[in-house]
Amino acid sequence: MEANSLIQNPQKKQRLNEEHDIDGNSRCLSNLPEEVLLHILSLLPTKDAARTSEVSKRWEYLWASMPNLVFDGSLPAMRTICFSNLNILTIKDVTFSDEYLTRQLFSGPPLLEKLDILDCSWGDLKVVTISAPKLHSLRIHEFQRPKSRNGDVCRVKIFAESLKEFYYFGVFSDYCLYKSFSLEKAKIYTYPNPSKQIAHRMYKLLKGLSNVQFLGLSCAVIKALIYVTELLHRMPMFKNLMDLKFNGSPVDLDCTALLTLLQKSPCLRTLNFFGGINLSKDDRVLNSMPPCFLSHLKCIKVDRFRGDKGELFAVKTLLKNAIVLDEIVITCSENFARNSEKQEKVYKELIKFPKRSRNCKIVLEQALPGALTLEKSH
């Protein structure tokens, strides 16, 4: 009877065959080795991979074993998940509201090595702890103000004794690094509207970078620190710092925060002013000579050079005070590079500047291809 009905209704027979194929394919897929299933899941966006937890009991937590997760816009519900294999975690445009979930993500994964937190908000959370013993790289970008109802700023405490690279761009939250003994590279950029509050945040952040070897700062960080001049003497020594870079707008060589940072960096070898440099007075002698000027500083780089009076004052002061300097490399701005008459005039001034270091070369590079090397010795 059943066979006759199937013969009389071929559509029903086709539907039964399709359901059997789907169920069979599902069972076959679930029978694959876990590493194969994880490879398949890795080809999906994380939010789609997380949805496979509804397929069967075996799939419920399988996606959480992926080594690389990217959460964009939202986080899935995951109250009892353990990210035991997670190596790389990227979170974009998420507002954190669940303290337990936040702790699972930032203090749970034992193998986490790379963490990117991009354009996120800590919401109404008061304190967040990032604790990852194997974390090597941490990048935080804050492009929006926190979505907090009470207006309070979240305090983020970072414990990462294996951290080698730290990059921060923002101003809206309060970050502190602890036990960053292995730190090699760090970049701190903030917005150009400093205040006392922002200055305190930048000061606390810098205190946690004392072991860094290569440090990049925006000019806005130095300008912000002017608001906490009374705290600068408490700045730790940056004994391992060899390369210091400034980006953004020109840095004033007379700035107290800059001079303090130089004083605290006795082994500095390269000083880069990629945003330019300025000094309001001529024939300036540094009141307290940074130790690195006497023993370690070998190279100074000045970018976006326009040949203006304040820039020449700054270069003259650096040449007069840096005793072991090998070279100062000056890169012209595009407009200056096109003004051959002004270049010739600046050339004549540069070669007349006295130099404390007999071996120092002055290199004037064009923004356009080609370079002119100016050399003068005592």
C-alpha positions as CSV (number, residue, x, y, z in Angstrom):
1,M,0.0,0.0,0.0
2,E,2.8,2.4,1.0
3,A,4.7,1.5,-2.2
4,N,1.6,2.2,-4.3
5,S,1.1,5.6,-2.7
6,L,4.7,6.5,-3.4
7,I,4.4,5.5,-7.0
8,Q,1.2,7.5,-7.3
9,N,2.8,10.5,-5.6
10,P,6.4,10.9,-6.9
11,Q,6.7,14.4,-5.3
12,K,6.3,12.8,-1.9
13,K,9.0,10.3,-2.8
14,Q,11.4,13.0,-3.9
15,R,10.8,14.9,-0.7
16,L,11.5,11.9,1.5
17,N,14.7,11.2,-0.4
18,E,15.9,14.8,0.0
19,E,15.2,14.7,3.8
20,H,17.1,11.4,4.0
21,D,20.1,13.0,2.1
22,I,20.1,16.1,4.3
23,D,20.0,14.0,7.5
24,G,22.7,11.7,6.1
25,N,24.9,14.5,5.1
26,S,24.6,16.1,8.5
27,R,25.6,12.8,10.2
28,C,28.5,12.5,7.8
29,L,29.7,16.0,8.5
30,S,29.5,15.5,12.3
31,N,31.6,12.3,11.9
32,L,34.5,14.3,10.5
33,P,37.6,14.8,12.7
34,E,37.4,17.9,14.9
35,E,40.3,19.6,13.2
36,V,38.5,19.3,9.9
37,L,35.3,20.8,11.4
38,L,37.3,23.6,12.9
39,H,38.9,24.3,9.5
40,I,35.4,24.5,8.0
41,L,34.2,26.9,10.7
42,S,37.3,29.1,10.2
43,L,36.0,29.8,6.7
44,L,32.8,31.4,8.2
45,P,32.4,34.8,9.9
46,T,32.5,34.2,13.7
47,K,28.8,35.1,14.2
48,D,27.8,32.4,11.6
49,A,30.2,29.9,13.2
50,A,28.6,30.6,16.6
51,R,25.2,29.8,15.1
52,T,26.3,26.2,14.4
53,S,26.0,25.5,18.1
54,E,22.3,24.8,17.4
55,V,23.1,21.9,15.0
56,S,23.7,19.2,17.6
57,K,25.2,18.5,21.0
58,R,28.6,18.0,19.4
59,W,28.5,21.4,17.7
60,E,27.3,23.3,20.7
61,Y,30.7,24.6,21.8
62,L,32.8,23.6,18.9
63,W,33.1,27.1,17.4
64,A,34.6,28.3,20.7
65,S,37.6,26.0,20.0
66,M,38.6,28.1,17.0
67,P,42.0,29.8,17.4
68,N,40.9,33.1,15.7
69,L,37.7,34.9,16.5
70,V,36.3,38.2,15.2
71,F,33.3,39.7,16.9
72,D,31.9,42.6,14.8
73,G,29.0,44.7,16.2
74,S,27.8,42.2,18.8
75,L,28.7,39.3,21.0
76,P,26.8,36.0,21.1
77,A,25.2,34.7,24.3
78,M,27.9,32.5,25.9
79,R,27.6,32.1,29.6
80,T,29.5,28.8,30.0
81,I,31.9,28.8,27.1
82,C,35.7,28.3,27.6
83,F,38.0,29.6,24.9
84,S,40.7,27.2,25.6
85,N,42.4,27.4,22.1
86,L,41.9,31.1,21.4
87,N,45.1,32.7,20.1
88,I,43.8,35.8,18.2
89,L,40.8,37.8,19.3
90,T,39.4,40.9,17.5
91,I,36.4,42.8,18.8
92,K,34.9,45.7,16.7
93,D,32.2,48.2,17.5
94,V,30.8,46.4,20.6
95,T,29.4,48.0,23.7
96,F,30.3,45.9,26.7
97,S,27.5,45.6,29.3
98,D,28.0,42.2,30.9
99,E,30.8,42.0,33.5
100,Y,30.9,38.2,33.5
101,L,31.1,37.9,29.7
102,T,33.8,40.6,29.6
103,R,35.8,38.6,32.2
104,Q,35.4,35.4,30.1
105,L,36.8,37.1,27.0
106,F,39.7,39.1,28.6
107,S,40.8,36.9,31.5
108,G,39.7,33.5,30.5
109,P,41.6,32.4,27.3
110,P,44.9,30.9,28.5
111,L,46.6,30.9,25.1
112,L,45.6,34.4,23.9
113,E,48.5,36.0,22.1
114,K,46.9,38.9,20.1
115,L,44.0,41.1,21.1
116,D,42.5,44.0,19.1
117,I,39.8,46.1,20.7
118,L,38.6,48.5,18.0
119,D,36.0,51.3,18.4
120,C,34.3,49.7,21.3
121,S,32.7,51.2,24.4
122,W,32.9,49.9,28.0
123,G,29.4,51.1,28.6
124,D,28.5,51.4,32.3
125,L,31.3,49.0,33.5
126,K,33.5,50.6,36.2
127,V,36.5,48.3,36.1
128,V,37.7,45.8,33.5
129,T,40.7,43.6,33.9
130,I,42.6,42.2,30.9
131,S,44.8,39.3,32.2
132,A,46.5,37.1,29.7
133,P,49.9,35.5,30.6
134,K,50.8,34.8,26.9
135,L,49.5,38.0,25.3
136,H,52.1,39.4,22.9
137,S,50.2,42.1,21.1
138,L,47.5,44.5,22.3
139,R,45.9,47.1,20.1
140,I,43.2,49.5,21.4
141,H,41.5,52.1,19.2
142,E,38.8,54.4,20.7
143,F,37.0,56.5,18.1
144,Q,33.8,57.2,19.9
145,R,32.9,58.4,23.4
146,P,31.7,55.8,25.9
147,K,28.0,55.0,25.9
148,S,27.7,55.3,29.7
149,R,24.5,56.5,31.3
150,N,26.3,57.9,34.3
151,G,29.2,59.6,32.5
152,D,31.9,57.7,34.4
153,V,35.1,56.5,32.8
154,C,35.9,52.9,32.9
155,R,39.2,51.9,34.4
156,V,41.0,49.2,32.4
157,K,43.8,47.3,34.2
158,I,46.1,45.3,31.9
159,F,48.2,42.5,33.3
160,A,50.4,41.0,30.5
161,E,53.9,40.0,31.5
162,S,54.6,38.6,28.0
163,L,53.4,41.7,26.2
164,K,55.8,42.8,23.4
165,E,53.7,45.3,21.4
166,F,51.1,47.8,22.7
167,Y,49.3,50.3,20.5
168,Y,46.7,52.8,21.8
169,F,44.7,55.5,20.0
170,G,42.1,57.4,22.0
171,V,41.4,59.4,25.1
172,F,38.1,58.2,26.6
173,S,39.0,55.5,29.1
174,D,41.6,55.1,31.9
175,Y,44.2,52.4,31.0
176,C,47.0,51.2,33.2
177,L,49.6,48.5,32.4
178,Y,51.1,46.3,35.1
179,K,54.0,43.9,34.9
180,S,54.9,44.8,31.3
181,F,58.4,43.5,31.7
182,S,58.8,42.2,28.1
183,L,57.5,45.3,26.3
184,E,59.5,46.2,23.2
185,K,57.3,48.5,21.1
186,A,54.5,50.9,22.0
187,K,52.6,53.7,20.3
188,I,50.3,56.2,22.1
189,Y,48.2,58.6,20.1
190,T,45.5,60.9,21.5
191,Y,43.3,63.7,20.2
192,P,44.7,67.3,20.0
193,N,42.4,68.8,22.7
194,P,44.2,68.2,25.9
195,S,42.8,68.7,29.4
196,K,43.8,68.0,33.0
197,Q,41.8,64.8,32.9
198,I,43.4,63.5,29.7
199,A,46.8,64.5,31.0
200,H,46.4,62.2,34.1
201,R,45.3,59.3,31.8
202,M,48.4,59.8,29.5
203,Y,50.7,60.1,32.5
204,K,49.4,56.8,34.1
205,L,49.6,55.0,30.7
206,L,53.2,56.1,30.2
207,K,54.2,54.9,33.7
208,G,53.3,51.4,32.6
209,L,55.6,51.6,29.6
210,S,58.9,52.0,31.4
211,N,60.5,48.8,29.9
212,V,59.7,49.7,26.3
213,Q,62.5,49.9,23.7
214,F,60.7,51.7,20.8
215,L,58.2,54.3,21.7
216,G,56.0,56.4,19.4
217,L,53.9,59.3,20.7
218,S,51.7,61.8,19.1
219,C,52.5,65.5,19.7
220,A,49.2,65.7,21.5
221,V,50.5,63.4,24.3
222,I,53.4,65.7,25.0
223,K,51.1,68.8,25.0
224,A,48.6,67.0,27.3
225,L,51.4,66.3,29.9
226,I,51.9,70.1,30.3
227,Y,48.7,70.0,32.4
228,V,50.4,67.7,35.0
229,T,53.9,69.3,35.2
230,E,53.8,68.7,39.0
231,L,53.8,64.9,38.4
232,L,56.5,64.7,35.7
233,H,59.3,64.3,38.3
234,R,57.6,61.0,39.3
235,M,57.9,59.6,35.7
236,P,59.9,56.3,35.8
237,M,63.2,55.8,34.1
238,F,63.0,54.4,30.6
239,K,66.2,52.5,30.8
240,N,65.6,50.3,27.8
241,L,64.3,53.0,25.4
242,M,66.5,53.3,22.3
243,D,64.1,54.9,19.7
244,L,61.7,57.7,20.4
245,K,59.3,59.0,17.7
246,F,56.9,62.0,17.7
247,N,54.1,62.2,15.2
248,G,51.5,64.9,14.4
249,S,52.2,68.6,14.7
250,P,55.6,70.1,15.5
251,V,57.1,69.5,18.9
252,D,58.4,72.5,20.9
253,L,62.0,71.7,22.0
254,D,61.4,73.9,25.0
255,C,58.5,71.8,26.2
256,T,58.9,70.6,29.9
257,A,57.3,67.3,29.2
258,L,59.7,66.6,26.3
259,L,62.8,67.5,28.3
260,T,61.6,65.4,31.2
261,L,61.1,62.4,28.9
262,L,64.6,62.9,27.5
263,Q,66.0,63.1,30.9
264,K,64.4,59.8,31.8
265,S,65.8,58.0,28.7
266,P,69.5,57.7,29.4
267,C,70.1,55.1,26.6
268,L,68.2,56.8,23.8
269,R,70.0,56.3,20.4
270,T,67.5,57.7,17.9
271,L,65.2,60.7,18.2
272,N,62.6,61.2,15.5
273,F,60.5,64.4,15.1
274,F,58.2,63.1,12.2
275,G,55.8,65.9,12.8
276,G,58.5,68.6,12.8
277,I,60.2,70.7,15.5
278,N,60.2,74.2,16.8
279,L,62.0,76.5,19.2
280,S,61.0,80.1,20.0
281,K,64.4,81.4,21.0
282,D,67.8,81.3,19.4
283,D,71.0,80.2,21.0
284,R,69.3,78.0,23.6
285,V,71.3,76.0,26.0
286,L,69.5,73.2,27.7
287,N,69.3,73.9,31.4
288,S,69.7,70.3,32.4
289,M,71.5,68.2,29.8
290,P,69.8,64.9,29.1
291,P,72.3,62.0,29.8
292,C,71.6,60.5,26.4
293,F,72.9,63.7,24.7
294,L,76.2,63.1,26.4
295,S,76.7,59.4,25.7
296,H,74.2,57.5,23.5
297,L,72.2,59.8,21.1
298,K,73.6,59.0,17.6
299,C,70.8,60.0,15.2
300,I,68.2,62.8,15.1
301,K,65.5,62.9,12.4
302,V,63.4,66.0,11.6
303,D,60.5,65.7,9.1
304,R,58.3,68.2,7.4
305,F,61.0,70.8,7.6
306,R,60.1,74.2,6.1
307,G,63.3,76.1,6.8
308,D,61.5,78.6,9.1
309,K,63.3,80.5,11.9
310,G,61.9,78.4,14.8
311,E,63.0,75.2,13.1
312,L,66.5,76.5,12.5
313,F,66.7,77.5,16.2
314,A,65.8,74.0,17.2
315,V,68.3,72.3,14.9
316,K,71.0,74.7,16.1
317,T,70.3,73.8,19.7
318,L,70.3,70.1,19.1
319,L,73.7,70.3,17.2
320,K,75.1,72.4,20.0
321,N,74.1,70.0,22.8
322,A,74.4,66.5,21.3
323,I,78.0,65.5,22.0
324,V,78.1,62.0,20.3
325,L,75.7,62.7,17.5
326,D,76.6,60.9,14.2
327,E,74.0,62.6,12.0
328,I,70.9,64.8,11.9
329,V,68.6,63.9,8.9
330,I,66.3,66.7,7.9
331,T,63.5,65.9,5.4
332,C,62.1,68.9,3.6
333,S,58.3,69.5,3.3
334,E,57.0,69.4,-0.3
335,N,56.7,73.1,-0.6
336,F,60.2,73.7,0.8
337,A,61.6,71.1,-1.6
338,R,60.2,73.1,-4.6
339,N,61.7,76.4,-3.4
340,S,65.3,76.2,-4.5
341,E,66.1,79.8,-3.5
342,K,65.0,79.2,0.1
343,Q,66.9,75.9,0.2
344,E,70.1,77.6,-0.8
345,K,69.7,80.2,1.9
346,V,68.9,77.5,4.6
347,Y,71.9,75.5,3.3
348,K,74.2,78.4,4.1
349,E,72.8,78.7,7.6
350,L,73.0,75.0,8.4
351,I,76.7,74.6,7.5
352,K,77.5,77.6,9.8
353,F,76.0,76.0,12.9
354,P,78.5,74.9,15.5
355,K,78.5,71.2,16.3
356,R,79.6,69.6,19.5
357,S,80.2,66.3,17.7
358,R,83.1,66.4,15.3
359,N,81.7,63.5,13.3
360,C,78.2,64.7,12.9
361,K,76.8,64.9,9.3
362,I,73.9,67.2,8.4
363,V,71.7,65.4,5.8
364,L,69.1,67.5,4.0
365,E,66.7,65.2,2.2
366,Q,64.0,66.2,-0.3
367,A,60.5,65.1,0.1
368,L,60.8,64.3,-3.6
369,P,63.5,61.8,-4.7
370,G,67.1,62.7,-4.2
371,A,69.1,63.9,-1.2
372,L,71.7,66.6,-0.5
373,T,74.3,65.8,2.2
374,L,75.9,68.7,4.0
375,E,79.0,68.1,6.0
376,K,80.9,70.4,8.3
377,S,83.6,69.6,10.8
378,H,85.4,71.8,13.4
